[in-house]
């Protein structure tokens, strides 16, 4: 292979962080990206989960280039440690896929005292993305991809009770967090328009994962669910696309409420305060 071809290939290989990549959609996404020759940063809650995911990935791609970061996203301190680990290992990050999520039937609190679903599904990716925004800008063109859900369409953001202390319903909590994912995506896109960083959201559909089996059964495989993540991460077709919502690798229309810019700005400010992030 000529030096020019080698340099061209090096430019095409992306360094990609996939949160929640020790099983389900996240692991399927990591495997698919590694098969294409990209450098994948796995993320999981603990060393055992990372070890298992690494073994699974190497079974599919023996020569895969893998890094790993560990952090429980129910702790904002550990989210910060994940960002620090990513920044310590390289001065480049081409794609951030915010995939990690939880769904619970009963109300639980995070390490910081926030409702768990809100903390893991929204506050953690909000904080992580902002902490990594500098390296993403440095790596431009770069991409942020937020895994939402079709359930966002029934979501509502109650700023008077973000912790759902007055009343709790697991499905409502999940829907609110997934609406927050899209509101965050669109507001992030507005703020990074001239910075070389795109931000898009997606629904993977109903996927056969342990998360959705809290309430649902059936669905497509994790590999099918990961297809839109992979598409948004590396396809040249969406290199300059931002502030969009995708389903089955195609642009789709998110809920009317998700396009409320005033709501998105209010959510950004409230979230920044909750995670202790200054502008």
N, C-alpha and C positions, 0 to 999 in steps of 0.2 A: 504493500500500500504506500503510495506517495505521501510526502510530508503534507502536501496540500490537502489530500484526502483525510489524513490523520487529523489535521487541524479542524477540518470541516466536521468530522465526526465528533470531536471533542466539544465543539460548539453546540452540537445537537443534543448531546447527553445532558440531561437535566438532573439537578440535585433536588430531591423532592421529599418533603416531610409529610407523612400521613399520620395524623393523630388517631388513636384508637385502632391501631393496625395489628393487634395480636389475634384477632379473629374476625369473622363476619365480613362485611363489606370492606372494612379497612385492610384486612389481610389479603383479600381477593384483589383489591386495588394495588397493593404493594407488589404482589406476585406478578400481575399483568404488566406493571411498569418495569419491574426488574427484567422480565422476559424481553422487553424492548431495549434493554441495555442501559436504563437509567439508574442513577445512584439513588437508593431509597433509604430514608431515615425512618426506622420503625419507632413507634411510641407505644408504651404500655404502662400499666399501673405498677408492675413489679418485675423483678428479675426473672422469676419463673415464667411469667407470661411471655416476656421477651425471648427467653431461651427457646420456648416451644415454637413461637412464631418464626424465629430465625431458622430453626430446623425445618419447619414446613416450607419456608421460602427456598432454602438451599436444596430441598428435595426436587423442587420445580426448576430452579435455576442454580446449578452448582457453582457457577462462577459469579454469582450476583455480588454487586458492590453494596454492602449494607453497613449502616451505622445504626445505633440504637440510643434512645433517650428514655429515661424512666421518670414518671411523675403521675401522681394521683390528681386528676383534675377537679376533685372535690376540695382541693386545697390551693388557694391562690399563691401561696408561697412555693408550692411544688410546680405550679405553672411557670413561675418566674425561673425556677431552677431548670426546667426544660428549655426555656429560651436561652438561658446562659450556656447550657450544654451545646445547643445548636450553634450558637455564636462562637463558642470556644473551638469547635472542630473545623471550621472553615469560614472564609470570608465571602461565601457565595450561597445563596438559596434561591432557586428558580421558581419553585412552586410550593405553596403551603396548602394542604388539604385538611380542613377542619372537619373531621369525621366523628371524633369521639362523642358518645352520647349515652344517656341513661333514660330509663323509663321505670317508674315505680307506681305501685298501687296505693301505697300509704305514704303520707308526708314524712320526709326525712330531712335532716339538716346537714349542710356541708361543714367542713372544719371551721369555716369562717362565720357560721351561723345563718347562712342563706339557704333557702329552699333548694334541695339537692338538684332537681332537674334544671332549674334556672341556673344554678351555679356551674354545673358541668356542661350543659348544652349551650349556654349563652355566655356567661361571664368568663369562663375559661378561654374559649376561642377569641372572644373580644380582647382579653388581656394579651394572650399569646400573639395574636396578629399585630397588635400595636407594638409589642416589644420586639417583634421581628421585622417591623416595617422598614427600619433603616437598612438592614441587609437585603431586603427585597428590592428596595429602591436602588441600592448599589448594584444589584444583579439584573436590573431591568434590561430587556422586558421580562417581567415576572408576573406570576399569577397567584391569586388567592381564591380558593374554591371552598364554599361552605355547603356542607351536606344538610339540607333542610328536609322537608317532608310535605307530601300533599295535605297532611293534616294541618298545615299552617293556615289553611283557608278558614278554619273554625277558631283560630287563635285570637285572643284579645290580650292587650297589655293593660293591666290595672296598676297604675303608678301609686295608688294609695295602698296597695297590698301586693307588692311584687313577691313577697315571701309566702303568699297564700296562707296567712295565719288565720284569717277570718273564716275561710272555707277552703277545702282542698279536694281536688279531683285529679287523679293521675293523668287522665286523658287531656283535661284542660291545661294542666301544667305542661305537658309535652307539647301540645299545640301552641301554647304561648311562647315556649322556647324556640319552636321552629319558625314561628312568625318573626321572632326577634332575630333569628339567623338571617332572614331575608331583608328585614329593615336595616340591619347592620351591613349587609352586603351592599345595598344600594347607597347607603350613606358613605361607606368606605370608598366605593367607586367614585362618588362625587368629589371626595377629598384627595383622590390619587389620580385624577384625570390627566394631569400633566407630569406625573412622576414615573410613568412607565410601568405602573402596576395595575393590572386589571383585577376586578372582583366580580365573581359570578356565583350563583347559588343553583342548587339542583334538588330534585326529588329522585331517589333511587327506585321509587315504587314500593310495593309491598314485598318485602324480602324475607326469606326464611332464615331469620337470625334470632338469637336468644333474646335480644332487646324487644323485638316486636312480638315475640311469643308471650310476653307478659300479658298482652291483651288479645293478640290475633294468632291465627294458625294459617298455614298455607303460604303461598307467595312464590316468587321466582327465586332462583339460586343466588347466592352471594356474588358469583361471577357475573351474572346478568345485572344484578344491582350495581355492581362496580363499574359497568361499562361507561356510564355517563361521567363518572369521576375521571376515568382514564382519558376519555375524549377531551374533557375540559382541561386536563393537565398538560396534554402534549399535542393536540391537534393543531396544525397550522391554520385551520379554518376559523378558529376562535382567538387567534393571536391578538387581535385588536378589539375584541368584543368585551364589553364591560357593562356592569349593572343589568345583567340579564339572568333569567331563570330558565333552567333546562329540564326536560324530561325525555328519556329515551334518545339522548344525544341530539335533541332538537329544541329550539327555543319554544317556550311555552309562556302562558300568561299567569303570573302569580295573582293572588287575591287583590282586590281593590285597596284594602286597608294597607297592604304591604307597600303600596306606592305613595303613602302619605308622608311627604317629606318632613312636615312639622313633627309628626310622631317619631320619625327616624332620628331627627335631631334631638328630641327630648329623650329618647331611649339612649342615644350616645352619651349625653350629659349625665344621665342617671347611672349608666353603666360605669362610666369613668370614675364617678364618685364612689361607687360600690367597690371597685377594684383598687382604688387609691392611685389612679392614673391622672397625672396633670397633663394639660395640653402641651 
